[in-house]
Amino acid sequence: EAFANIGKRDERVGAYLTLNEEGARAQAAALDDKLVSGEARGLLFGLPVGVKDNMVTEGLRTTCASQFLSNYNPIYDATVVARLKQAEAVTIGKLNMDEFAMGGSNENSSFHPVRNPWDLTRVPGGSSGGSAAAVAAGEAYFTLGSDTGGSIRQPASYCGVVGLKPTYGLVSRYGLVAFASSLDQIGPITKNVEDAAYVLQAIAGHDAKDSTSANVEIPDYLSALTGDVAGLRIAVPKEYLDGVDPKVKAAILEALCVLEGLGAVWEEVSLPHTEYAVAAYYLLASSEASSNLSRFDGVRYGVRADHSGNLLDLYLESRSQGFGPEVKRRIMLGTYALSSGYYDAYYLKAQKVRTLIKQDFDQTFDKYDVIIGPTAPTTAFPLGSQVGDPLTMYLNDILTIPVSLAGVPALSVPCGFADGLPVGLQIIGKPFDESSILRVAHAFE
Ligand code: GLN
C-alpha cells in the first residue's frame, strides 16, 4: 500500500529521494514466514517506515539532500535504523529534507522541494519535510525525523501529523550525520500519538556508540496512554501566544478548553528569555555546524571535484561545488562566530543565553507538569514566499528553538485547522518525562 501510494502521489509530493523497493520486499517476505510459524513478532512487525536521509543505512544511499553526498552508500546502519530492523519494521526508502537539515521549509533540498499534501502550493515545513509529508500522504506508516531547532515538530504541525522530539540523549544519534551536536535529536513522525509511543519504545535507550546517550531506564510509554489528565497543571507562556496568527491562537485556546474539560488546569506564565532564543540558536547551531561539516573535504566522503591542482584546491573546489547556498551561509556564520576576537562576543554570550533559557524551563517545571503552546506561529506558507529572506525564515522557529536549547522533550499534535490548514499544539515536558507529554497528547487527541 505504501509503495502504491508513493507511485500515485510522490511525483507531486516529492517526499522520497531513494526507494528501497527490492530490499523492502525481501525483508517483508522474510517476515511473512513468521506469520505462519507463530514465532514472537517484533514491536513494529511489518510496518513500512521511511527514514530521513541524514541517518545512515547500510548499502542504501544516504545524501542529506546534498549534492556532496549524492553518491554516498554507507557501510553500516545508524543505531535507530538497526533498532527499527530489530523491531521488524520494513525500511521502504529515504526521505527528502533541507540540505544537512538546515532549513524550515524543505526548499533547501538540492534535489527537489517537498510539497505539502494538504495544499501542493505550500511548503511541508522543514527540515524533516519529507518525513512529515510522507506520513500525511500515506506514503509510509510512520517515519523518523531529526530535530535540531524544530525540524520534527514544525513539519508535523504543517502537515497535520504527530511529531515527537525526545529529550536530548534519549535516542542514540550514532549514524545521524551531525548538524549541531549539542542539539540534534532523532524522533518519530506518526499518524497518531499511540503510534509515536510504539516507535519511541523501539528506538529509545542507551547506546555505548553515542557518547551523549543517556543511561536512563526506559519506561513503558504505552502504559502512559491512560486518557487521564485530571489535576494536571499546565503552564501557557504568554510569549508563545503573543504575535502568533490569530487563527492559530484560537485553535490553541480551544485545545486548552478541551483539556480543561478533562480536568486539567492551566495558567499563563512567562518564559522571559524566549525573545533571545532564535539569535542564540543560530549562533550556536551554525558554530557547531561549521566544525561538524569540516569532515566533508572531497577525500573522505561523497563527491570529489575533478581537476584540482593541489590538495587545498581539492578541498576548496569540492566544498564550493558540493554545498548549497544555505549550508555555505551557516558555515561562514559559524566560522566567524568562533574566530578569535569574536568568540567571547558571540559564541560565549550565546551559551550564557542558552543557560538562561534552560533556567526559564526549570523554574516553570517546579510548579507545572507540562508547558503548552503552538508549535509554530503560522500554518504552512506558500512555496517560494520566504526562501529569499533567511531572517524571516529563521523567525518561524521561535516557538520550537527554546525547547531545543533547553534539551527538553516536546511533541506536536494536530489540534484543528486555520483556513483549511492544520495547526499543531506543542506539548513540552520535563527532561525524560516523555510519558507525560504522550499522556496529555493522547487524552487530547
Ligand atoms: N529551521 C531550523 C534551522 O534551519 C531547524 C533545523 C532543524 O531542526 N534541523 O536550523
Boltz pocket constraint, residues with backbone or C-beta under 6 A from the ligand:
constraints:
  - pocket:
      binder: B
      contacts: [[A, 100], [A, 101], [A, 102], [A, 103], [A, 104], [A, 126], [A, 127], [A, 146], [A, 147], [A, 148], [A, 149], [A, 150], [A, 151], [A, 152], [A, 179], [A, 285], [A, 393], [A, 397]]
      max_distance: 6.0
